[in-house]
Amino acid sequence: MSLTEEQRALVQVRLDEARTALHKLEIGEATVSLAYNGESVTYSVADVGRLRQYIRSLEAQLGLRSLGRARSRGVVFG
């Protein structure tokens, strides 16, 4: 799916906000809130995994990462 410049800018703003929220949780804030599409979502330290997943999905939309997990590679000695 190709994003228009306007959509890309919006996703980038959301990504920046989500990264800032994650940073705040990691430095000790108890909760952080993100607002988008007229709705607000509040994350707590217990929700860090969900917030990281949201960040990964935004990065994937921007083409910064793939959504799939990296496949493990075998190690060959010899």
Secondary structure, DSSP 8 states (H G I E B T S, - for coil): ----HHHHHHHHHHHHHHHHHHHHHHTT-SEEEEEETTEEEEEEGGGHHHHHHHHHHHHHHTTSS-SS----------
